[in-house]
Amino acid sequence: MSLDLSLYDKVLENRVRLQIMSILVANEHYDFNSLKELLDVTDGNLASNLKSLEKEGYITVEKSFVDRKPNTKYRRTEKGKKSFENHLAALENLIKQQYG
């Protein structure tokens, strides 16, 4: 039996990127500091993974100021949501084929 990995997304095989997308699919938006705290990652690690997701068109970035402090919000795009859903389906199929 051959595995169908056509829906598997290499971008989302990274744990931090998968976690970011999980958060953004479940929430309307999230800011940088809240993501950093929730995921317990460094600024650089989070920034590079967010940049990768933005480059793929999976998230959008909105920069603003709140009480004169910079605030960056991230939102998932429809493309990002669809890729995330497809990736989860591929993982579910893999598990079913291996253990089901």
Secondary structure, DSSP 8 states (H G I E B T S, - for coil): -----TT--GGGGSHHHHHHHHHHHHSS-EEHHHHHHHHT--HHHHHHHHHHHHHHTSEEEEEEEETTEEEEEEEE-HHHHHHHHHHHHHHHHHHHHHH-
